[in-house]
Amino acid sequence: MQSNDPLHGITLKVIVEKLVDYYGFDTLGELIPIKCFTVNPSVKSTLTFLRKTDWARQKVEELYVKSIPKFPVN
């Protein structure tokens, strides 16, 4: 059975990498003003922060879901 959840089976790492590839850290920092996007940003530091910070992870996941139609299809 197919899940209707667009986040089903997608790791946080994949979410962050797709958002960074599409928007870049500068734009992500404007869309979601959190330090892991604006101060020495890296995928690794972002993942560390998001795994500890539920509200920030939720914002990133919401942006990802809204952005899915914009992503190039592989």
Backbone hydrogen bonds, N-H to C=O, Kabsch-Sander energy under -0.5 kcal/mol:
donor,donor_aa,acceptor,acceptor_aa,energy
8,H,5,D,-1.7
10,I,7,L,-2.0
15,I,11,T,-2.1
16,V,12,L,-2.8
17,E,13,K,-2.8
18,K,14,V,-2.6
19,L,15,I,-2.3
20,V,16,V,-2.8
21,D,17,E,-2.7
22,Y,18,K,-2.2
23,Y,19,L,-3.2
24,G,19,L,-0.8
24,G,20,V,-1.0
27,T,23,Y,-0.6
28,L,24,G,-2.1
29,G,25,F,-2.5
30,E,26,D,-1.1
31,L,27,T,-2.7
32,I,28,L,-3.3
34,I,32,I,-2.2
37,F,34,I,-2.1
38,T,34,I,-0.8
38,T,35,K,-0.7
39,V,35,K,-3.3
40,N,38,T,-0.6
42,S,36,C,-0.5
46,T,42,S,-2.2
47,L,43,V,-2.7
48,T,44,K,-2.2
49,F,45,S,-2.2
50,L,46,T,-3.0
51,R,47,L,-2.2
52,K,48,T,-0.7
52,K,49,F,-1.0
53,T,49,F,-1.2
54,D,52,K,-0.6
57,R,53,T,-2.4
58,Q,54,D,-2.6
59,K,55,W,-1.7
60,V,56,A,-2.3
61,E,57,R,-2.8
62,E,58,Q,-2.5
63,L,59,K,-2.3
64,Y,60,V,-2.4
65,V,61,E,-2.5
66,K,62,E,-2.3
67,S,63,L,-1.8
68,I,64,Y,-1.3
70,K,67,S,-2.2
71,F,67,S,-1.0
71,F,68,I,-1.0
